[in-house]
Amino acid sequence: MAAVTLKHISKFYDPEVPIIRSVDLQIKDGEFIVFVGPSGCGKSTLLRLIAGLEEISDGEMWIDGVLANEVHAAKRGVAMVFQSYALYPHMTVEKNMGFALKMAGVPKKEVASRVRAVAEILQMEDLLERKPKELSGGQRQRVAIGRAIIREPKVFLFDEPLSNLDASLRQNMRIELAKLHKKLGTTMIYVTHDQVEAMTLADRIVLFNQGEIQQIGTPLELYDQPANLFVAGFLGAPKMNFIEGSLGSMTNHSATLSLGNKISVKAYIDASDTRDLTTDTVLTLGIRPEHVTLGQADAANAIAAQVSLIEHLGDQLLIYFTLAGSTQNHCLKCVDRSIQVTLGQVIYVQFPPQHCLIFDRDGKAFQRLENIL
């Protein structure tokens, strides 16, 4: 096991267009870290920098207390699992997993013993004599993971390893990876564009955009207290509702936004840092679909809305609606399937202030307060 420390790490092929922009990150010994973000955000490039497959343009890379910038990839104590399985088609599972040890001159008996031990961890004892063409996608990925485990690395690196699997296999493999991390206790760095993988696997998530870290934290910290509009919009399905408004009034623990057409919404936020806000400053309200509630016309803070789309997803109901004077669709997620609504129907929604987020003109979020006494 090993800690990984990145100090002002940058990567650029053209100095005017950096791919990674001065990243600082401390990964703890034994931690499961997930790099997530949209395509082209730099997460896979950073993983390759850690692996030694790309040259660092600037900054320092420390692995297990050793400056690794000039250390060859084979000597960094890391093992990487790629999106493509890259198995030798003419070799059995046993030979695929033991190949690296064989090339390192490890005695045959030790290779066989370590292969069997890894196969037991991955529950693959009955597959050792098969060749890759005789395996399913999930089984091939387990072989690729086994090939990494057998090297007993200090750090595991995963580059979107489940992308080639169907939805059911991805779910099963997520469970297996979580169990594997618990069993081995080794530092793991995992790259994905899939927010579900990030939310379910990570001890901490590192969310990237355009080569920069947007936020670091536990899955629930990023979900409940996103640092900015990008983080709030990236995590969550359906996405968070965003509604532009203007500041009506503000106290140290709340803000009231005017959304137009006499619609006002209160949010419990820590507004002690006013950020030069004044009345009528343009701000953005954010609220997740599961926090929007249906209300009665005479209920406090009820807002009239018109149903524009209904989606039945089996275990939940998604109701899309527009507010008066707007054509922008917003979403309400409901687990009560007995609710009856029709297209075009006028409904009344409520935005509970403890679940509302406010973002300033630069997209930066105010700290949300859940309880106001």
C-alpha positions in Angstrom: 0.0 0.0 0.0 1.1 3.6 -0.6 0.1 7.2 -0.5 0.2 9.2 -3.7 0.9 13.0 -3.6 0.6 15.3 -6.6 2.2 18.7 -6.3 1.4 21.3 -9.0 1.2 18.6 -11.7 0.8 19.9 -15.2 0.8 18.3 -18.6 0.9 20.1 -21.9 1.9 19.2 -25.4 1.4 22.8 -26.4 2.4 25.3 -23.6 -0.5 27.5 -24.7 -3.0 24.6 -24.3 -2.4 22.7 -21.0 -4.2 19.3 -20.6 -3.6 19.2 -16.8 -3.5 22.5 -15.0 -1.4 22.5 -11.8 -3.2 19.7 -9.9 -2.6 19.3 -6.2 -3.9 16.1 -4.6 -3.2 14.0 -1.6 -4.3 10.3 -2.0 -4.2 8.5 1.3 -2.7 5.0 1.8 -5.4 2.4 1.1 -7.9 4.9 -0.2 -10.3 4.3 -3.1 -10.2 7.5 -5.2 -12.3 8.0 -8.3 -11.4 10.5 -11.0 -14.6 11.5 -12.8 -15.6 14.1 -15.4 -16.7 14.5 -19.0 -14.7 13.3 -21.9 -11.6 15.3 -22.5 -11.3 16.7 -19.0 -7.9 15.2 -18.4 -8.7 12.4 -15.9 -7.2 9.6 -18.0 -4.1 11.7 -18.8 -3.5 12.2 -15.1 -3.8 8.5 -14.5 -1.2 7.9 -17.2 1.1 10.4 -15.6 0.8 8.5 -12.3 1.5 5.2 -14.1 4.5 6.7 -15.9 3.1 6.2 -19.3 3.2 10.0 -20.0 6.0 12.5 -19.1 5.1 15.1 -16.5 5.5 18.6 -17.9 5.7 20.3 -14.5 5.3 19.5 -10.8 6.2 16.6 -8.5 4.8 13.1 -8.3 5.4 11.2 -5.1 4.5 7.5 -4.6 5.1 5.9 -1.3 7.3 8.8 -0.2 9.5 8.6 -3.3 9.8 11.3 -5.9 8.6 9.4 -9.0 9.0 11.9 -11.8 12.1 10.1 -13.3 11.2 6.6 -12.1 10.5 4.1 -14.9 6.9 2.9 -15.1 7.9 -0.7 -14.3 9.6 0.4 -11.1 6.9 2.7 -9.6 5.0 -0.1 -7.9 1.8 0.5 -9.7 -0.4 -1.8 -11.8 -2.8 -0.6 -14.4 -6.1 -2.1 -15.7 -7.2 -0.7 -19.0 -10.5 -0.4 -20.7 -9.4 -3.0 -23.3 -8.6 -6.4 -21.7 -5.4 -6.8 -23.7 -5.2 -10.5 -23.0 -3.0 -12.9 -24.9 -5.5 -14.9 -27.0 -3.2 -18.0 -27.4 -2.7 -18.3 -23.6 -4.9 -19.8 -20.9 -6.2 -17.7 -18.0 -3.5 -19.1 -15.8 -0.7 -18.2 -18.2 -2.1 -14.8 -18.9 -2.2 -14.0 -15.1 1.3 -15.4 -14.5 3.0 -14.0 -17.6 4.5 -10.9 -15.9 5.9 -13.0 -13.0 7.4 -15.5 -15.5 9.1 -12.6 -17.4 10.5 -11.4 -14.1 12.1 -14.7 -13.5 9.9 -15.9 -10.6 10.2 -19.6 -10.0 7.4 -21.7 -11.6 6.1 -23.1 -8.3 5.7 -19.6 -6.9 4.0 -18.4 -10.0 1.6 -21.2 -9.9 0.9 -20.6 -6.2 0.3 -16.9 -6.6 -2.0 -17.5 -9.7 -4.1 -19.9 -7.6 -4.3 -17.5 -4.7 -5.4 -14.6 -7.0 -7.9 -16.9 -8.8 -9.4 -17.8 -5.4 -9.8 -14.1 -4.5 -11.6 -13.4 -7.8 -13.5 -16.7 -7.7 -12.0 -17.9 -11.0 -10.5 -21.3 -10.0 -12.6 -23.1 -12.6 -11.6 -20.8 -15.4 -7.8 -21.2 -15.3 -7.6 -23.6 -18.2 -9.8 -21.6 -20.5 -8.6 -19.2 -23.2 -9.9 -15.6 -23.6 -12.3 -16.5 -26.4 -14.1 -18.9 -24.1 -14.8 -16.2 -21.5 -17.5 -13.6 -21.1 -16.7 -9.9 -21.0 -16.9 -9.8 -17.2 -14.7 -12.9 -16.9 -12.1 -11.3 -19.2 -12.1 -8.2 -17.1 -11.5 -10.2 -14.0 -8.5 -11.9 -15.7 -7.1 -8.4 -16.4 -7.7 -7.4 -12.8 -6.1 -10.6 -11.6 -3.0 -9.9 -13.8 -2.7 -6.7 -11.9 -3.2 -8.2 -8.5 -0.6 -10.9 -9.0 2.1 -8.3 -9.2 1.3 -7.1 -5.7 1.5 -3.4 -6.5 1.5 -0.6 -4.1 -1.2 1.3 -6.1 -3.9 0.0 -8.5 -4.8 2.2 -11.5 -8.1 1.5 -13.3 -8.8 3.3 -16.6 -12.6 3.0 -17.3 -12.3 -0.8 -16.8 -16.1 -1.5 -17.0 -16.9 0.6 -20.1 -17.1 -2.4 -22.4 -19.6 -4.3 -20.3 -23.3 -4.2 -20.4 -25.3 -2.6 -17.6 -25.9 -5.8 -15.6 -22.3 -6.9 -15.8 -21.1 -3.4 -14.8 -23.3 -3.5 -11.7 -21.9 -6.9 -10.8 -18.3 -5.8 -11.4 -18.8 -2.7 -9.3 -19.8 -5.0 -6.4 -16.7 -7.2 -7.0 -14.4 -4.2 -7.1 -15.7 -2.8 -3.9 -15.3 -6.2 -2.2 -11.8 -6.6 -3.7 -10.7 -3.2 -2.3 -12.0 -4.1 1.1 -10.2 -7.5 1.0 -6.8 -6.1 -0.3 -6.8 -2.7 1.4 -4.6 -1.4 -1.4 -4.6 2.2 -2.7 -6.8 2.3 -5.8 -7.3 5.1 -8.3 -10.2 4.7 -10.7 -11.1 6.7 -13.8 -14.6 6.9 -15.1 -17.1 9.2 -16.8 -19.9 7.3 -15.2 -21.3 9.1 -12.1 -22.9 5.9 -10.8 -19.5 4.2 -10.6 -18.1 7.2 -8.9 -20.9 7.5 -6.4 -20.9 3.8 -5.5 -17.2 3.0 -5.4 -15.3 6.0 -4.1 -14.1 6.9 -0.7 -13.6 10.3 -2.2 -14.4 11.7 -5.7 -12.1 14.0 -7.6 -14.3 15.8 -10.2 -12.4 17.3 -13.2 -13.3 19.8 -15.9 -10.9 21.1 -18.5 -7.9 19.8 -16.7 -8.7 21.3 -13.4 -10.1 19.9 -10.2 -13.6 21.3 -9.5 -14.2 19.6 -6.1 -12.8 16.8 -3.9 -14.9 15.1 -1.3 -17.0 12.1 -0.4 -19.8 11.2 -2.8 -22.4 12.6 -0.5 -20.4 15.8 0.0 -20.3 16.5 -3.7 -23.9 15.5 -4.1 -25.3 17.5 -1.2 -22.9 20.4 -1.2 -21.6 21.0 -4.7 -19.0 23.7 -5.0 -20.3 25.2 -8.2 -22.8 24.9 -11.0 -20.6 22.4 -12.9 -20.4 19.9 -10.0 -24.1 20.3 -9.2 -25.1 19.6 -12.8 -22.7 16.8 -13.4 -23.8 14.6 -10.5 -27.3 13.3 -10.3 -29.8 11.7 -12.6 -32.1 13.4 -13.6 -29.9 16.5 -13.3 -30.4 19.2 -10.8 -33.0 21.8 -11.7 -31.5 25.3 -12.3 -33.7 28.4 -12.4 -32.3 31.9 -12.9 -33.7 34.6 -10.6 -32.7 37.8 -8.8 -32.0 38.4 -5.2 -35.0 39.8 -3.3 -33.7 39.8 0.3 -30.9 38.2 2.3 -30.1 37.4 5.9 -27.1 35.6 7.5 -29.0 32.3 7.1 -31.3 32.6 4.1 -31.9 34.3 0.8 -35.1 34.9 -1.1 -35.0 34.8 -4.8 -37.5 36.3 -7.2 -38.0 33.9 -10.2 -40.4 36.3 -12.0 -44.2 36.3 -12.3 -44.5 37.0 -8.6 -42.7 33.7 -7.8 -40.4 33.9 -4.7 -38.4 31.0 -3.3 -36.4 31.0 0.0 -33.2 29.0 0.5 -31.4 28.3 3.8 -27.8 29.3 3.0 -24.9 30.7 4.9 -24.9 34.1 3.4 -22.6 35.8 5.9 -20.2 36.3 3.0 -22.3 38.6 0.9 -19.9 38.6 -2.1 -20.9 42.2 -2.9 -24.5 41.1 -3.5 -27.2 43.6 -3.8 -31.0 43.5 -4.4 -31.7 42.4 -7.9 -28.3 40.6 -8.4 -28.8 37.8 -10.8 -28.4 34.4 -9.1 -29.3 30.8 -9.8 -31.5 28.5 -7.8 -30.7 24.8 -7.8 -32.8 22.0 -6.4 -32.7 18.3 -7.1 -35.7 16.5 -8.6 -36.2 14.3 -5.6 -36.5 17.4 -3.4 -39.3 19.1 -5.4 -42.6 18.2 -3.8 -46.2 18.3 -5.0 -48.5 20.6 -3.0 -51.9 22.1 -2.9 -52.9 25.4 -4.4 -53.5 26.9 -1.0 -50.3 25.6 0.6 -47.6 28.0 1.7 -45.0 28.6 -1.0 -47.0 26.6 -3.6 -45.9 27.5 -7.2 -48.2 26.8 -10.1 -46.6 24.7 -12.9 -47.8 23.0 -16.1 -47.0 19.3 -16.8 -45.0 19.0 -20.0 -43.8 15.3 -19.9 -44.4 12.2 -17.8 -42.0 9.3 -17.5 -42.9 6.1 -15.8 -39.7 4.2 -14.7 -41.2 1.4 -12.7 -39.9 2.3 -9.3 -40.4 6.0 -9.8 -42.3 8.7 -11.7 -40.6 11.6 -13.3 -42.8 14.7 -13.9 -41.4 17.4 -16.1 -43.0 20.8 -15.7 -42.7 24.5 -16.7 -43.2 27.5 -14.5 -45.5 30.4 -15.6 -43.8 32.6 -18.1 -41.1 30.1 -19.0 -40.6 27.3 -21.5 -37.7 25.7 -19.5 -38.4 22.2 -18.4 -37.8 21.2 -14.8 -38.2 17.8 -13.2 -39.8 16.3 -10.1 -38.9 12.7 -9.1 -41.6 10.9 -7.2 -41.6 7.4 -5.7 -45.3 7.3 -5.2 -46.6 5.7 -8.4 -50.2 6.2 -7.4 -50.0 9.9 -8.2 -52.1 10.7 -11.2 -51.2 13.6 -13.5 -51.8 14.3 -17.2 -50.0 16.3 -19.9 -50.9 19.9 -19.7 -52.3 19.7 -16.2 -51.7 22.5 -13.8 -50.0 21.2 -10.7 -48.5 23.0 -7.6 -44.9 22.4 -6.7 -42.9 23.4 -3.6 -39.2 24.0 -3.2 -38.3 23.2 0.4 -35.8 25.9 1.5 -33.5 23.4 3.3 -33.0 21.6 0.0 -32.4 24.7 -2.2 -29.0 25.8 -3.4 -28.0 29.3 -4.5 -25.2 30.0 -7.0 -23.7 33.4 -7.4 -22.9 35.2 -10.7 -19.6 33.2 -11.1 -21.4 29.9 -10.5 -20.0 29.4 -7.0 -22.4 27.9 -4.5 -23.3 29.3 -1.1 -23.0 26.8 1.7 -26.4 25.2 2.2 -27.9 25.0 5.7 -30.2 22.1 6.4 -31.7 23.2 9.7 -32.7 26.6 10.8 -33.8 27.0 14.4 
